[in-house]
Amino acid sequence: MTEQGQGSAADHVTVVVADDHPMWRDAVARDLADAGFEVVATADDGRAAVARTRALVPDVLVLDLNLPGLDGPEVCAALSAARVPTRILILSASGDHKDVLDAVKAGALGYLVKSAGREEFLAAVRATAAGDPVFTPGLAGLVLGEFRRARTAGPDQGGREIPELTERETEILRYVATGMGYKEIAATLFLSHRTVQNHVQNIFGKLQMHNRVELARFAMERGLDLGDPAT
């Protein structure tokens, strides 16, 4: 996870917190507010999480996995279907691999277990707001491995060209899909951070996608080699 300053990165980040445990929900919201994030709403069940996120369109939804009404993956799927651009960070007590994969496949950008420390959590929200996937150590490899298995088991899509994208956008897609941050990509390709961000926004627009998980799945289906972006 990339280190970022606590003040400026949080100043203009809006967050909705959804958790059915009042004390935990209030503590998370308080930590975010103390760190400079703007908590625009909280929710205690899945339907309220969807309604408030759709109405307010925050930068980040911090979402518990096991909510009444709609669970975490169902909330992710509902927001994805409604094309809400809010990025979703799951904050759950469960580190079960199936729970992680279900949430990510439904549209969550990252997954953090509740045993994470305060600073780790705040850094994860900052990274999520910037579009960088964040996972509790060990889970990122699980997610990428699942996409690789799906690619191996799935039908051969043939070819590596992506007509919708320019050559540079295809190159950046490959890096993004492996989980590299914008700053890392910029340094590798000798581009500015802003240029990389602009390319990624163009990719999202052209492919009608909203998060890196969708991009990783798309890249795998198109046969892009995500084994080692440095090669």
C-alpha positions in Angstrom: 0.0 0.0 0.0 1.4 3.4 -1.0 2.2 5.8 1.8 0.3 9.0 1.5 0.1 12.1 3.7 -2.9 12.0 6.0 -4.2 15.5 5.4 -4.3 16.4 1.8 -5.3 13.0 0.5 -8.4 12.9 2.8 -9.6 16.5 2.5 -11.9 16.0 -0.5 -12.8 12.4 0.0 -16.4 11.6 0.8 -17.4 8.4 2.5 -20.5 6.4 3.4 -20.0 3.8 6.2 -22.3 0.8 6.3 -22.3 -1.6 9.3 -25.0 -3.0 11.4 -23.1 -2.8 14.7 -23.7 0.8 16.0 -20.5 1.0 18.2 -18.3 -0.2 15.3 -20.0 1.9 12.7 -19.7 5.0 14.9 -16.0 4.3 15.7 -15.2 3.9 12.0 -17.0 7.1 11.1 -15.2 9.0 13.9 -11.8 7.7 12.8 -12.5 8.8 9.3 -13.7 12.3 10.3 -10.7 12.8 12.7 -8.4 12.0 9.7 -10.1 14.6 7.5 -12.5 12.5 5.5 -16.0 13.7 5.0 -18.5 11.1 6.3 -21.6 12.0 4.4 -23.9 9.2 5.7 -24.0 6.0 7.6 -26.2 2.9 7.1 -27.1 0.0 9.2 -28.5 -2.4 6.6 -27.8 -3.3 3.0 -30.8 -1.5 1.5 -30.0 1.7 3.3 -26.4 1.4 2.1 -27.6 1.1 -1.5 -30.1 4.0 -1.2 -27.7 6.4 0.5 -24.8 5.6 -1.8 -27.0 6.1 -4.9 -28.3 9.4 -3.5 -25.0 10.9 -2.4 -22.5 9.2 -4.7 -19.6 9.3 -2.3 -16.0 8.6 -3.3 -15.9 5.5 -1.1 -18.3 3.1 0.5 -16.9 1.3 3.5 -19.0 -1.7 3.6 -19.5 -4.6 6.1 -19.9 -8.0 4.5 -22.8 -9.3 6.6 -25.6 -6.8 6.6 -29.3 -7.4 7.1 -31.5 -6.9 4.1 -28.8 -7.1 1.4 -25.4 -8.6 2.2 -22.1 -7.0 1.0 -21.9 -8.7 -2.4 -25.6 -7.9 -3.1 -24.9 -4.3 -2.2 -21.9 -4.3 -4.6 -24.0 -5.9 -7.4 -26.8 -3.4 -6.9 -24.6 -0.4 -7.1 -22.7 -1.9 -10.1 -26.0 -2.5 -11.9 -27.0 1.1 -11.3 -23.6 2.3 -12.6 -22.8 4.2 -9.4 -19.1 5.2 -9.7 -18.5 4.9 -5.9 -15.5 2.7 -5.1 -16.2 0.0 -2.5 -13.9 -1.1 0.3 -15.2 -4.2 2.2 -14.3 -4.0 5.9 -15.2 -7.4 7.4 -14.4 -9.7 10.3 -14.2 -12.6 7.8 -11.1 -13.5 5.9 -12.7 -16.5 4.3 -11.5 -16.9 0.7 -15.0 -17.5 -0.7 -16.3 -14.3 1.0 -13.4 -12.3 -0.5 -13.9 -13.7 -4.0 -17.7 -13.2 -3.8 -17.3 -9.6 -2.8 -14.7 -8.8 -5.5 -16.6 -10.5 -8.2 -19.6 -8.5 -7.3 -17.7 -5.2 -7.7 -15.7 -4.4 -4.5 -12.4 -2.8 -5.2 -10.7 -3.9 -2.0 -11.1 -6.1 1.0 -9.7 -5.4 4.5 -10.3 -7.5 7.6 -11.4 -5.7 10.8 -8.3 -6.7 12.6 -6.4 -4.1 10.6 -4.9 -1.2 12.5 -6.3 2.3 12.3 -3.6 3.7 10.1 -3.8 0.7 7.8 -7.5 1.2 7.5 -7.2 5.0 6.8 -4.5 4.3 4.2 -6.8 1.7 2.6 -9.6 4.3 2.3 -7.3 6.8 0.7 -6.0 4.2 -1.8 -9.6 3.1 -2.6 -10.6 6.7 -3.3 -7.6 6.9 -5.7 -8.8 3.8 -7.5 -6.1 1.5 -6.1 -7.2 -2.0 -5.0 -6.3 -2.7 -1.4 -6.3 -6.2 0.2 -5.3 -7.6 3.5 -1.9 -9.3 3.0 -2.3 -12.6 1.2 -5.7 -11.8 -0.4 -4.5 -9.9 -3.5 -2.7 -13.1 -4.8 -5.8 -15.1 -4.1 -7.9 -12.7 -6.3 -5.5 -12.5 -9.2 -5.0 -16.3 -9.0 -8.7 -16.8 -9.3 -8.8 -14.7 -12.5 -5.9 -16.7 -13.9 -7.7 -19.9 -13.2 -10.9 -18.5 -14.8 -8.9 -17.5 -17.9 -7.3 -21.0 -18.1 -10.6 -22.8 -17.7 -12.6 -20.4 -19.9 -13.0 -20.3 -23.7 -10.1 -19.1 -25.8 -10.9 -15.5 -26.8 -8.0 -15.4 -29.2 -5.5 -12.6 -29.9 -4.2 -9.8 -27.7 -5.4 -6.8 -29.6 -8.1 -4.7 -28.1 -9.6 -2.6 -30.9 -11.4 -0.3 -28.5 -8.1 0.9 -27.0 -5.0 2.6 -28.3 -1.6 0.8 -27.9 -0.7 2.9 -24.9 -4.1 2.3 -23.3 -3.7 -1.4 -23.8 -0.2 -1.3 -22.2 -1.6 0.6 -19.2 -4.5 -1.7 -18.9 -2.1 -4.6 -18.5 -0.3 -2.8 -15.6 -3.6 -1.7 -13.9 -5.0 -5.2 -14.1 -2.0 -6.6 -12.1 -2.8 -4.2 -9.2 0.0 -1.7 -9.8 -0.7 1.8 -8.5 -0.8 4.9 -10.8 2.5 6.2 -9.4 4.2 2.9 -10.0 2.9 2.8 -13.6 3.9 6.4 -14.2 7.5 5.7 -13.0 7.7 2.5 -15.1 6.5 4.2 -18.3 8.2 7.6 -17.6 4.8 9.3 -17.6 3.3 11.8 -15.2 0.8 10.5 -12.6 -1.9 12.7 -14.2 -1.3 11.2 -17.6 -1.7 7.7 -16.3 -4.9 8.7 -14.5 -6.3 10.2 -17.7 -5.5 7.1 -19.7 -7.2 4.9 -17.0 -10.3 7.1 -17.1 -10.4 6.8 -20.9 -10.1 3.0 -20.5 -13.0 2.9 -18.1 -15.1 5.0 -20.4 -14.3 3.1 -23.6 -14.9 -0.3 -21.9 -17.8 0.9 -19.8 -16.3 -0.4 -16.6 -15.9 1.1 -13.2 -13.2 -0.7 -11.3 -10.0 -2.6 -11.5 -11.6 -5.9 -10.8 -13.7 -5.6 -14.0 -10.5 -4.5 -15.9 -8.6 -7.6 -14.6 -11.4 -9.9 -15.7 -11.5 -8.2 -19.1 -7.8 -8.4 -19.6 -7.8 -12.1 -18.7 -10.6 -12.8 -21.1 -8.8 -11.0 -23.9 -5.6 -13.0 -23.3 -3.4 -10.3 -22.0 -0.4 -11.7 -20.1 -0.6 -10.5 -16.5 2.1 -12.7 -15.2 4.9 -10.1 -14.8 4.2 -6.5 -15.9 8.0 -5.8 -15.9 8.6 -8.2 -18.7 
